[in-house]
Amino acid sequence: MTKVIKLVMVTEGKCRPKEDIQNLLNKDALHHTLEAIHDPPKPGEPESNCHNISFALMTDLMINRLSAGYKLITTRNIPWNHSWLECEGWSIDASTILKDPDKPECEYWILFGDAFDYRKRLGIKNFHIKIQLIDKEFAIWIHKYNKSL
């Protein structure tokens, strides 16, 4: 089953992260992201697979030399663990949305919104910047061999 990726703006404004990801989507250059989206989560991982997908998206940005200013963020201080990206005051979050309970197909949404509002809405006070900038080869190696990130 192929999942459709939609880019959705939650907050209005010029958003370089949306432009970057839209360009990669148009160039068919989100290989790691698409692989993570289609991989089911491992036992014990969240159904939305946010950790693997966020890391994969960061990997694709690095490979395409677009990662400057992006941060991969993980939090463990809300009722669940969660990962997302931030860049230039924008949050970039991905989650699986079931369109209709009577239909098995899913869409994959990447949501863009104000990072401060996003953290406030989720009740996030403290978070950990997991990855800010690493080189291309290291990103590929980690994604290939350590899918738990």
Backbone bond lengths (Angstrom), bond angles and torsions (degrees), N, CA, C in turn:
res aa  C-N    CA-C-N  psi(-1)  N-CA   C-N-CA  omega(-1)  CA-C   N-CA-C  phi
1 M - - - 1.458 - - 1.525 108.57 -
2 T 1.309 117.20 129.88 1.451 122.58 177.17 1.516 108.91 -91.24
3 K 1.326 115.42 133.19 1.458 120.16 176.64 1.517 108.45 -99.39
4 V 1.297 116.06 141.13 1.453 122.92 -179.68 1.525 108.26 -92.51
5 I 1.326 116.82 134.75 1.462 120.50 177.01 1.516 108.58 -100.28
6 K 1.328 115.75 128.12 1.462 122.13 174.94 1.519 108.26 -119.92
7 L 1.331 116.18 137.88 1.455 121.74 176.28 1.518 106.90 -100.87
8 V 1.337 116.42 123.64 1.462 121.96 -172.43 1.528 109.95 -123.95
9 M 1.334 116.57 124.81 1.468 121.87 175.87 1.521 108.90 -87.73
10 V 1.336 116.47 122.34 1.458 121.84 176.52 1.529 109.25 -90.62
11 T 1.330 116.04 -31.11 1.458 123.45 179.80 1.524 107.47 -119.55
12 E 1.332 117.25 140.96 1.460 121.21 179.10 1.527 110.41 -76.58
13 G 1.314 115.97 154.14 1.456 120.85 174.74 1.512 111.66 136.33
14 K 1.335 115.69 166.50 1.458 121.29 176.68 1.522 107.87 -71.54
15 C 1.310 116.47 127.26 1.457 121.68 -171.81 1.527 109.60 -130.91
16 R 1.332 116.50 97.82 1.467 120.29 178.58 1.530 111.65 -57.84
17 P 1.356 119.89 -41.51 1.465 118.24 178.67 1.531 113.26 -56.96
18 K 1.316 117.69 -39.73 1.473 119.59 178.06 1.516 110.55 -64.93
19 E 1.336 116.45 -41.28 1.471 119.83 178.39 1.529 110.66 -63.13
20 D 1.347 117.11 -43.66 1.466 120.94 179.01 1.524 111.07 -59.19
21 I 1.314 115.87 -49.72 1.472 120.04 -175.87 1.521 110.88 -70.18
22 Q 1.331 117.92 -36.73 1.474 120.75 175.85 1.527 110.19 -61.91
23 N 1.341 117.35 -42.30 1.466 120.36 178.52 1.525 111.21 -63.33
24 L 1.329 117.47 -41.78 1.467 120.19 177.36 1.524 111.32 -65.14
25 L 1.310 116.77 -39.46 1.464 121.32 177.21 1.531 110.10 -62.63
26 N 1.326 116.76 -44.50 1.469 121.28 179.74 1.528 111.89 -64.46
27 K 1.352 116.88 -33.61 1.468 121.79 -179.69 1.526 112.30 -87.29
28 D 1.317 116.95 4.43 1.470 121.74 -176.81 1.526 110.62 55.45
29 A 1.355 115.88 45.36 1.459 121.85 -175.60 1.529 112.20 -115.83
30 L 1.322 117.68 24.83 1.466 121.59 176.71 1.533 109.69 -107.98
31 H 1.333 116.22 47.20 1.468 121.22 -173.37 1.526 113.18 -59.33
32 H 1.330 117.46 -48.72 1.467 120.38 -179.06 1.529 111.25 -67.79
33 T 1.328 115.38 -38.31 1.468 120.34 179.42 1.523 110.12 -63.05
34 L 1.324 116.77 -47.08 1.468 120.34 -179.95 1.528 111.25 -63.86
35 E 1.331 116.71 -38.53 1.468 120.05 177.80 1.531 110.16 -62.17
36 A 1.332 116.32 -44.12 1.473 120.01 -179.92 1.527 111.21 -66.40
37 I 1.318 116.87 -36.73 1.467 120.67 178.74 1.523 110.68 -63.44
38 H 1.317 116.27 -41.05 1.466 119.81 -176.40 1.521 113.46 -82.41
39 D 1.346 117.67 -18.55 1.464 120.21 176.96 1.523 109.44 -76.23
40 P 1.315 117.88 127.29 1.470 118.16 175.36 1.521 109.09 -68.82
41 P 1.335 117.74 149.36 1.469 119.56 178.45 1.521 111.00 -64.05
42 K 1.312 114.81 149.66 1.468 120.43 177.01 1.528 108.83 -72.83
43 P 1.343 118.02 159.47 1.471 120.38 177.81 1.529 110.66 -53.84
44 G 1.313 115.52 132.37 1.457 121.59 179.80 1.518 114.43 90.47
45 E 1.347 117.89 -13.31 1.456 120.71 177.39 1.522 109.49 -86.56
46 P 1.337 117.07 155.23 1.462 119.31 178.96 1.530 111.25 -61.37
47 E 1.317 115.77 146.33 1.465 120.92 -178.85 1.524 111.93 -57.91
48 S 1.324 116.67 -34.08 1.462 119.68 -177.05 1.525 112.59 -74.86
49 N 1.358 118.42 -13.72 1.455 122.72 176.64 1.528 112.22 60.36
50 C 1.331 118.01 31.87 1.463 122.82 -171.69 1.525 113.44 -61.94
51 H 1.339 117.99 -33.94 1.466 119.93 -178.06 1.527 110.85 -66.23
52 N 1.324 116.65 -50.73 1.463 120.45 -179.25 1.526 111.52 -64.96
53 I 1.309 116.76 -40.74 1.460 119.96 -177.46 1.525 110.86 -69.29
54 S 1.321 117.93 -41.24 1.463 120.38 177.84 1.522 110.76 -62.37
55 F 1.336 116.85 -43.60 1.453 119.95 178.71 1.528 110.42 -64.53
56 A 1.326 117.20 -41.51 1.462 120.95 179.75 1.531 111.10 -63.34
57 L 1.334 116.58 -40.68 1.463 120.40 178.52 1.530 109.80 -63.55
58 M 1.336 117.42 -42.92 1.463 120.54 177.32 1.530 110.05 -62.04
59 T 1.326 117.50 -39.99 1.462 121.69 178.16 1.520 110.51 -60.30
60 D 1.342 117.39 -46.56 1.467 120.71 179.18 1.528 111.49 -62.75
61 L 1.316 116.71 -38.36 1.469 119.49 177.04 1.529 110.67 -64.07
62 M 1.343 117.55 -40.86 1.462 120.93 179.40 1.526 111.75 -65.96
63 I 1.313 116.35 -46.10 1.457 120.70 -179.09 1.531 110.75 -58.19
64 N 1.315 116.00 -36.37 1.463 121.28 -178.49 1.528 112.75 -92.92
65 R 1.337 115.38 11.39 1.471 122.70 176.46 1.525 113.05 56.42
66 L 1.330 114.76 42.81 1.463 121.54 178.30 1.527 111.98 -119.72
67 S 1.329 118.02 8.59 1.465 120.68 -170.17 1.523 114.87 -82.06
68 A 1.334 118.04 -6.59 1.471 119.81 -178.43 1.527 109.57 -57.44
69 G 1.324 115.99 125.33 1.464 121.70 178.69 1.518 114.93 91.23
70 Y 1.333 118.09 -12.85 1.468 121.04 179.02 1.516 110.12 -83.47
71 K 1.333 116.07 146.63 1.461 122.78 175.78 1.524 108.18 -131.61
72 L 1.327 115.91 135.19 1.464 121.32 172.17 1.513 106.30 -93.38
73 I 1.313 116.98 122.23 1.457 121.98 -173.29 1.526 110.01 -119.24
74 T 1.325 115.00 138.37 1.464 121.95 176.57 1.518 108.08 -128.50
75 T 1.317 116.46 139.50 1.461 120.71 175.51 1.519 109.24 -128.45
76 R 1.310 113.74 149.87 1.469 120.72 176.73 1.522 110.49 -131.37
77 N 1.334 116.51 16.90 1.467 118.37 -175.13 1.518 112.91 -108.30
78 I 1.309 116.82 18.42 1.463 121.34 171.48 1.528 105.80 -117.30
79 P 1.295 119.74 175.25 1.473 118.92 -175.73 1.536 114.63 -58.31
80 W 1.319 118.62 -11.99 1.454 121.47 178.51 1.525 107.86 -140.49
81 N 1.339 116.52 161.22 1.463 121.19 173.69 1.524 107.64 -80.98
82 H 1.323 115.89 145.02 1.461 119.07 -177.69 1.513 110.25 -149.41
83 S 1.325 117.33 146.38 1.458 123.65 175.59 1.515 109.90 -130.20
84 W 1.334 115.64 146.66 1.458 122.79 176.93 1.525 107.79 -159.61
85 L 1.327 116.86 173.81 1.458 121.96 175.30 1.519 109.17 -108.40
86 E 1.329 115.24 155.10 1.462 121.39 170.71 1.517 108.37 -135.09
87 C 1.326 115.52 148.12 1.462 122.02 177.72 1.521 108.88 -159.86
88 E 1.316 116.00 128.56 1.467 122.21 174.52 1.534 112.95 51.64
89 G 1.333 116.21 39.09 1.459 120.87 178.11 1.520 114.54 83.29
90 W 1.329 117.36 5.07 1.468 122.02 178.55 1.519 109.90 -105.91
91 S 1.315 117.16 141.77 1.460 121.84 169.05 1.532 106.50 -94.78
92 I 1.315 115.62 143.12 1.465 121.75 177.45 1.518 105.37 -126.03
93 D 1.319 116.90 109.29 1.459 121.54 -173.54 1.521 109.10 -126.64
94 A 1.317 115.46 141.38 1.458 121.02 -179.88 1.519 109.74 -121.36
95 S 1.333 116.85 136.61 1.460 120.06 177.23 1.521 109.64 -152.01
96 T 1.337 115.26 148.34 1.456 120.69 179.53 1.524 108.90 -81.81
97 I 1.300 116.15 129.83 1.467 121.93 179.86 1.523 108.50 -119.08
98 L 1.312 116.94 121.83 1.457 121.00 174.30 1.519 107.64 -82.38
99 K 1.326 117.14 118.56 1.461 120.85 -174.81 1.521 112.28 -68.91
100 D 1.291 116.56 -43.13 1.457 120.80 -173.44 1.529 107.94 -149.95
101 P 1.330 118.54 124.52 1.467 119.77 -178.27 1.522 113.32 -58.71
102 D 1.336 117.59 -22.34 1.460 119.97 -179.92 1.524 112.58 -85.03
103 K 1.355 116.92 -7.10 1.464 120.72 -179.46 1.517 108.75 -121.13
104 P 1.308 118.31 133.25 1.460 120.24 -176.52 1.526 114.60 -77.76
105 E 1.319 119.11 -14.64 1.460 118.40 -175.48 1.526 111.55 -72.48
106 C 1.306 115.59 147.04 1.466 122.60 -179.77 1.515 109.27 -121.07
107 E 1.303 114.59 153.64 1.448 121.33 169.26 1.515 106.46 -109.47
108 Y 1.292 115.62 151.30 1.445 119.60 174.48 1.511 106.84 -111.59
109 W 1.319 116.68 122.94 1.457 122.33 -177.49 1.509 109.76 -106.93
110 I 1.317 116.28 137.71 1.458 121.95 168.15 1.515 105.43 -112.02
111 L 1.335 115.35 117.27 1.461 121.38 -175.24 1.523 110.40 -100.83
112 F 1.327 116.21 137.78 1.460 123.03 178.90 1.525 107.91 -119.52
113 G 1.330 116.66 127.14 1.456 119.80 179.57 1.518 110.73 -154.95
114 D 1.315 116.27 174.67 1.457 121.89 177.77 1.532 108.90 -63.35
115 A 1.344 116.51 124.96 1.469 120.97 -174.78 1.526 112.32 -62.85
116 F 1.330 117.71 -40.56 1.465 120.52 -179.85 1.528 110.02 -63.49
117 D 1.331 117.65 -46.96 1.467 121.33 178.26 1.521 111.55 -62.16
118 Y 1.328 116.29 -39.31 1.459 121.51 -179.84 1.534 110.46 -60.72
119 R 1.347 115.63 -50.56 1.459 119.40 -179.87 1.527 111.06 -63.66
120 K 1.321 116.64 -39.64 1.474 121.08 179.47 1.533 110.47 -63.87
121 R 1.327 117.15 -43.97 1.471 121.57 -179.02 1.525 111.15 -62.39
122 L 1.341 116.68 -36.47 1.468 120.23 179.31 1.522 112.98 -85.25
123 G 1.330 117.40 -4.14 1.457 120.63 -179.55 1.514 113.20 74.05
124 I 1.323 116.76 28.50 1.459 121.59 -177.13 1.523 109.22 -90.49
125 K 1.329 115.11 119.36 1.468 120.17 177.76 1.521 110.95 -105.02
126 N 1.313 117.17 -39.04 1.460 122.35 179.52 1.516 108.82 -124.75
127 F 1.311 115.46 139.97 1.458 119.78 178.00 1.516 108.49 -146.95
128 H 1.307 115.28 167.92 1.452 121.65 -176.45 1.519 108.52 -119.02
129 I 1.342 116.36 125.06 1.462 119.54 173.43 1.517 106.09 -79.34
130 K 1.316 115.53 109.53 1.453 120.59 -173.22 1.527 111.24 -80.40
131 I 1.299 117.09 -45.89 1.456 121.37 -179.08 1.514 108.24 -139.99
132 Q 1.314 115.90 128.83 1.449 118.76 174.63 1.517 110.55 -110.41
133 L 1.323 117.68 -49.25 1.453 120.09 179.96 1.516 108.69 -153.42
134 I 1.308 115.63 118.94 1.457 120.68 173.10 1.516 107.45 -135.48
135 D 1.316 117.26 162.35 1.462 117.82 -174.66 1.524 111.56 -78.60
136 K 1.331 114.00 164.48 1.462 122.84 -172.59 1.540 112.49 -58.05
137 E 1.338 117.03 -48.38 1.463 119.92 -176.55 1.530 111.59 -63.42
138 F 1.331 116.82 -40.31 1.455 120.81 178.91 1.522 110.54 -65.02
139 A 1.324 117.11 -40.99 1.462 120.98 179.19 1.525 110.82 -61.05
140 I 1.311 116.78 -44.25 1.475 120.69 -179.80 1.530 109.82 -65.31
141 W 1.336 116.97 -44.51 1.459 120.50 -179.37 1.516 111.03 -60.44
142 I 1.331 116.99 -48.14 1.467 120.16 -179.12 1.519 110.73 -61.91
143 H 1.329 117.31 -44.10 1.463 118.92 -178.38 1.526 110.51 -64.02
144 K 1.316 116.94 -38.51 1.466 120.49 -177.52 1.526 112.00 -71.22
145 Y 1.331 116.54 -40.70 1.463 119.67 -171.38 1.516 115.60 -104.26
146 N 1.306 118.00 -11.34 1.452 118.71 -178.71 1.524 109.69 -137.62
147 K 1.298 116.02 77.52 1.460 121.29 -177.38 1.521 112.74 -72.27
148 S 1.314 118.21 -4.48 1.463 119.41 -179.35 1.513 112.74 -80.58
149 L 1.338 118.62 -6.43 1.462 120.92 -179.68 1.501 111.83 -77.56
